[in-house]
Amino acid sequence: MCGIAVSFHLFFTGTLQKKLYKTTKICYTVLNVLMIWNVKETLHVRPQSGMRFYVS
């Protein structure tokens, strides 16, 4: 019984972490896009150079 509970707990935690990671990744992507947009708007540079600046 204890083993089942532990394995279930581990499985549940793993799933939760995956979901959390996915959500965090989406949030970071949105933030990065917004940041690139803001920098682009502020500096009035071409999108390509702005992208290269953030990717590198």
C-alpha positions, 0 to 999 in steps of 0.5 A: 500500500505504501509503495503504491502511494509513493509511486503515485506521489512521484508520478503526480509530482513529475506530471505537476513539474512537467506542467509547471515547466511547460507553463513557465516556458510559455511565460518566458517565451511571452516575456522574451517576445515582449522584451524584444518588442520593447527594445525594438520599439525603444531603439527603433532597430530592424527586427532582424538585428533585435532578434540576433541581439537576443538570440546570441 
